[in-house]
Structures are given as C-alpha cells and as structure tokens.
C-alpha cells in the first residue's frame, strides 16, 4: 500500500519551471531517495510535500487524503533540515519536547517519550545539555529525535548530513537507516550524494532539470540505467563515442553490434566490466597510464589507440605496470543514442585476466 502518492507535481517560479510533472509513490515503511545534482528540483519537491512551497499543479496524497491545501503544521509529516535548526537557548530535552507540549501531551507522557527517543538516537544522558555543547553529529541526532518523537506518517529529510565530515556521514546514515527500519517510518530522503542514496534507499528517484529520469532499486539504477544522464551520474562509467551503421559500430578498430538505428552513439561500460589481459588481440589494445590503489581494488587508467582514457578495475591478485601494453575485454555494456535513450549492445568476448 502506498503511504504517499505524488501525482504530476509541478512548480513554477515566475518564468522558471523548477519541477515538471513529477509522479512517484512511496510504500508504507519504505525509504525513498530523491537523488540528483544541485538545482534539479529535488528539495523543491520535498518542500511542497512538507507544505513550505505551494504546487503550481498536481496532487500530494498521504494515506488517501490530498494534503496539498493544508499548512505545514496540519500535515502528518516531520522534516529534518540540512541545518539542525535547534533552539540554542533550549536544552536537548526542551528542543525535543517542544512539539509534544504544543500538542497538549501531559508532562509525564512528554518525559517518557523524550527519554525513549533519546535512547533510540544514542543520546541518553544528554537531556540537560545545550546545542552549543554538542558536536555536529549529536546536534543532527537531536534534530532527528525532535521529528521522530512526534511519530509522523512521513519523515522528510533534506540533505541532513551534507555539512558533516565523511566518516560521520557514513556512521549517521547507518544509524538513521537502523532507526527508520526499527520504527517502520515511511521516509523521503533528499541527497545529491550517489553513495548515500545507494546505501540508504529501498528505491531511488533520479532527477534532472525538474523531471524524473529513472525510478528503481539501487541495484537496478546502477546496473540498468535507462538514460545517458543516469549512466554518467551514478557511479563511474566509461563512455566511448562511436557511430552505428547497419547495426555495426567500431571503436579503435574493433567492431560489435548495437540494437539501434544508424547514427552517433556512446558505449557505456563500467570499470568492473572490463577485463585486462596481456594476451594480444584479446580486445581493445591500450597502454597503462595510471594505477590508483583504492584499498580493496585498484583503478587503472588506460589509453586507447585513439587517445581516449578508459578506467578499468583490477583486483589485488592481478598485475600490470605503467607503460604496459594490455588488451581490454568487455563483459557487459549498453549503448546510448544521441537523444540519451538506451539500447542493447553486444560486447567483445572476455579474455584472460592479468595475473602476476
């Protein structure tokens, strides 16, 4: 069952269309990420759902009720902002309890609920501290607790970790995911960080220029991009420009088949789908330009005969050196036409891997 349904949501600012006919639904207890570059409209969608922006057109339905006409305080949503937005003159307890008191909860009920949520976010014992006495991560936990304590039907999070350092971001998103799953909170999470979306979400909505490009699970978004924008935005992707004629294309002297009409195309190939071989003729000929050790694996930059740099992933047991002549064997690829639409492509046969 869908907890939140957004239908043809559009937002115009004067002559600029920030969001264009966005439609998406979120299931009960699901965590959905809106992902895209700055200015793509993802935060505007979130703010319309929260009630801080008025849609130009479209519907926002929560549990079967259209809430587009309701003010933010009348909507069954809770929002965690990028800035913590805590009251500096209030203690942690007072910040979290504020919303409960406005709703008329009795003193003992407030105390019990605040204690419970502080335990949930790992801040038991911090009740009497002020925001200025907390770290950035602790302040964000308080902001999350302030929303969670009100048991909203929909939790909205607008890039809540973007101001934190990398290690803290990783730890907090794992904690938030755990809290979300334990409470079964239906959550809409906005981020421009693809790694954050891939690790957090049940499903991802990729946006570009106010429109939805693709909706799917993290694995589907990564492995089966349906537009060139999604392919290039998610993860590392090699794009080899070519031309298709009568279903055949050539890259640096090697031919293969593309299921599409004639015209310019780009082959999209993930680094991990490229095998490196010392065996001559096992694929595209290339020279090793750079080797970057990333711990669990190494990323290798190689230069094709046409001058293009291609990234390939190499395991710890494989070996090559800068300046080596090697051959690239592709195990999977897709092709994108000039309009950015995806087409099937048949790759070269994998060759023997490099072993040192």
DORO-74148 format. One line per 2 residues: number of its first residue (from 1); their letters; for each residue x, y, z of C-alpha. Coordinates in steps of 0.05 Angstrom, whole numbers, plus 5000, padded with zeros to 4 digits. Each point is the difference from the previous one (the first is absolute). Layout:
<sites>
NUM	A	X/Y/Z  ...
</sites>
This chain:
<sites>
1	XX	5000/5000/5000  5025/5070/4982
3	XX	5008/5046/5059  5017/5061/4958
5	XX	4978/5013/4928  5025/5059/4960
7	XX	4964/5011/4934  5024/5046/4944
9	XX	5031/5049/5050  5022/5064/4966
11	XX	5031/5064/5028  5013/5065/4963
13	XX	5039/5059/5027  4981/5058/4955
15	XX	5022/4977/4930  5043/4943/5027
17	XX	4973/4930/5006  5036/4969/5060
19	XX	4960/4935/5001  4963/4969/4941
21	XX	4946/4947/5009  5035/4957/5051
23	XX	4962/4938/5019  5023/4950/5052
25	XX	4971/4956/5055  5032/4976/5065
27	XX	4978/4935/5033  4986/4994/5074
29	XX	5066/4995/5037  5042/5013/4938
31	XX	5060/5046/4996  5001/5036/4933
33	XX	5058/5045/4978  4992/5059/4954
35	XX	5069/5004/4967  5028/5051/4951
37	XX	5048/5058/4991  4990/5068/5031
39	XX	4942/5038/4969  4964/4938/4974
41	XX	4937/5014/5041  5006/4945/5052
43	XX	4997/5046/5061  4943/5038/4969
45	XX	4960/4935/4995  5015/4986/5073
47	XX	4979/5070/5021  4935/4994/4962
49	XX	4985/4935/5036  5016/5033/5067
51	XX	4957/5061/4983  5055/5052/4997
53	XX	4988/5010/4926  4934/5002/4963
55	XX	4995/4957/4938  4981/5034/4935
57	XX	4962/4936/4984  4997/4927/5021
59	XX	4977/4959/5060  5033/4979/5065
61	XX	4963/4942/5032  5018/4971/5069
63	XX	4960/4939/5024  4946/5015/4948
65	XX	4992/5074/5018  5021/5056/4954
67	XX	5041/5046/5045  5022/5051/4948
69	XX	4953/5053/5030  5023/4989/5072
71	XX	5051/5044/5036  5065/4966/5024
73	XX	4976/4993/5072  4937/4964/4977
75	XX	5037/4948/4959  5020/4932/5029
77	XX	5073/5012/4982  5064/5014/5038
79	XX	5060/5034/4967  5074/4996/5015
81	XX	5037/5059/4968  5071/5006/4974
83	XX	5013/5050/5056  4982/4971/5068
85	XX	4952/5058/5016  5005/4988/5075
87	XX	4981/5054/5050  5066/5019/5032
89	XX	4968/5025/5064  4965/4933/5013
91	XX	5030/4936/5027  4998/4935/4960
93	XX	4939/4978/5040  4964/5066/4987
95	XX	5015/4999/4926  4972/4930/4992
97	XX	4941/5011/5047  4978/5065/4967
99	XX	4955/4969/4947  4969/4952/5051
101	XX	4981/5057/5046  4968/5038/4943
103	XX	4957/4939/4987  4977/4999/5073
105	XX	5035/4938/5025  5002/4993/5076
107	XX	5066/5012/5036  5013/4927/5016
109	XX	4983/4978/4930  5049/5052/4972
111	XX	5055/4976/5047  4989/4928/4980
113	XX	4998/5013/4926  5062/5044/5001
115	XX	5039/4949/5041  4980/4945/4952
117	XX	5022/5038/4938  5065/5023/5032
119	XX	5017/4927/5013  4982/4985/4928
121	XX	5048/5052/4971  5056/4984/5050
123	XX	4995/5064/5041  4974/4974/5067
125	XX	5031/5044/5054  5006/5062/4956
127	XX	4932/5029/5021  5028/5061/5036
129	XX	5052/5020/4949  4991/5058/4952
131	XX	5012/4995/4924  5064/5040/5007
133	XX	5028/4946/5045  4989/4945/4947
135	XX	5039/4978/4939  4970/5008/4931
137	XX	4980/4927/4998  4967/5004/5068
139	XX	4962/5062/4979  4974/4963/4939
141	XX	4978/4942/5044  4960/5050/5042
143	XX	4968/5027/4936  4981/4929/4980
145	XX	4973/4985/5069  4958/5063/4999
147	XX	4965/4974/4938  4996/4926/5019
149	XX	4969/5015/5068  4938/5028/4965
151	XX	4990/4933/4963  4987/5032/4932
153	XX	4968/4959/4945  5054/5025/4952
155	XX	5071/5019/5021  5032/5050/4952
157	XX	5076/5010/5001  5033/5055/4959
159	XX	5075/4984/4992  5007/4994/5076
161	XX	5072/4976/4999  5031/5046/4947
163	XX	5034/5045/5051  5034/4942/5037
165	XX	5067/4968/4987  5004/4936/4958
167	XX	5009/4950/5057  4944/5031/5041
169	XX	4954/5000/4939  5011/4925/4991
171	XX	4987/4985/5073  4938/5044/5005
173	XX	4967/4973/4937  5009/4930/5026
175	XX	4968/5021/5066  4943/5036/4965
177	XX	4987/4939/4956  4998/4956/5062
179	XX	4951/5047/5036  4956/5006/4937
181	XX	4996/4924/4994  4987/4988/5074
183	XX	4943/5050/5002  4974/4984/4931
185	XX	5001/5074/4981  4980/5018/4929
187	XX	5057/5046/4980  5017/5046/4942
189	XX	5074/5017/5000  5030/5054/4955
191	XX	5074/4997/4982  5049/5017/4944
193	XX	5048/4946/5025  4992/4937/4958
195	XX	5036/4956/5050  4952/5023/5054
197	XX	4940/4984/4957  5027/4932/4979
199	XX	5014/4978/5072  4937/5029/5033
201	XX	4942/4992/4952  4950/4945/4985
203	XX	4988/5038/4935  5032/5061/4967
205	XX	4968/5055/4958  5053/5031/4955
207	XX	4982/5071/4980  5027/5048/4948
209	XX	4976/5070/4983  4935/4993/5040
211	XX	4981/4933/4969  5005/4927/5020
213	XX	5052/4962/4959  4993/4931/5032
215	XX	4969/4966/5060  5025/4933/5026
217	XX	5038/4961/5052  5073/5020/5012
219	XX	5024/4938/4963  4955/5014/4940
221	XX	5019/5073/4997  5074/4981/5000
223	XX	4998/4940/4954  4943/5019/4952
225	XX	5000/5076/4989  4946/5019/4950
227	XX	5030/5067/4979  5070/5025/4987
229	XX	4993/5051/5056  4986/4945/5052
231	XX	5057/4958/4973  5050/5057/5008
233	XX	4972/5026/5066  4999/4934/5038
235	XX	5069/4971/5014  5059/5000/4951
237	XX	4982/4988/4928  5044/4998/4937
239	XX	4968/5032/4939  5029/4980/4933
241	XX	4974/5043/4943  4986/4964/4935
243	XX	4954/4996/4940  4952/4944/4983
245	XX	4988/4980/4928  4956/4941/4981
247	XX	5002/4976/5073  5076/4999/5003
249	XX	5047/5048/5036  5075/5007/5006
251	XX	5044/5024/5058  5074/5005/4986
253	XX	4998/4947/4945  4955/4950/5037
255	XX	4929/4986/4975  4938/4979/5039
257	XX	4924/5003/4994  4951/5051/5027
259	XX	4924/4991/4998  4981/5068/4972
261	XX	4992/5042/4938  5059/5034/4966
263	XX	5032/5061/5032  5047/5023/5055
265	XX	5003/4958/5064  5039/4994/5064
267	XX	5019/4933/5030  4991/4999/5075
269	XX	5046/4952/5037  5012/4994/5075
271	XX	5074/4992/5022  4984/4934/5034
273	XX	4973/4972/4934  5068/5008/4966
275	XX	5050/4942/5003  5074/5016/4991
277	XX	5043/4950/4962  5072/4994/4976
279	XX	4977/4955/4943  5005/5038/4934
281	XX	4934/5008/4963  4957/4984/5062
283	XX	4961/5065/4989  5017/5074/4994
285	XX	5073/5016/5001  5021/5051/5052
287	XX	5059/5026/5041  4998/5006/5076
289	XX	5004/5074/5020  4985/5000/5074
291	XX	4986/4950/5057  4962/5025/5060
293	XX	4999/4955/5062  4932/5006/5035
295	XX	5011/4947/5053  4953/4943/4981
297	XX	5015/5009/4926  5041/5042/4951
299	XX	4974/5047/4947  5041/5000/4936
301	XX	4999/5056/4948  5018/4975/4931
303	XX	5007/5037/4935  4970/4971/4936
305	XX	5033/5009/4932  4950/5056/4984
307	XX	5024/5038/5062  4939/4988/5045
309	XX	5013/4985/5073  4960/4940/5027
311	XX	4994/4980/5073  5004/4926/5019
313	XX	4996/4966/5068  5055/4952/5019
315	XX	5001/4952/5059  5057/4992/5049
317	XX	5024/4935/4968  5006/5031/4931
319	XX	5062/5035/4976  5021/5052/4949
321	XX	5047/5060/5000  4998/5070/4972
323	XX	5020/4997/4927  4978/4928/4989
325	XX	4964/4982/4935  4936/4964/5019
327	XX	4933/4980/4969  4930/5016/5025
329	XX	4946/4947/4998  4930/5027/5016
331	XX	4950/4953/5033  4940/5048/5002
333	XX	4979/5066/4968  4941/5040/4975
335	XX	4996/5054/4947  4967/5069/5002
337	XX	4977/5036/4938  5005/5075/4987
339	XX	4935/5011/5039  5026/4964/5061
341	XX	4956/4938/4993  5028/4932/5016
343	XX	5012/4943/4951  5027/4929/5008
345	XX	5072/4989/4977  5039/4935/4991
347	XX	5069/5006/5031  5067/4969/4983
349	XX	5014/4932/5029  5038/5002/5066
351	XX	5073/4979/4996  5047/4972/5052
353	XX	5009/5043/5062  5066/5029/5022
355	XX	5035/4958/5053  5068/5019/5028
</sites>
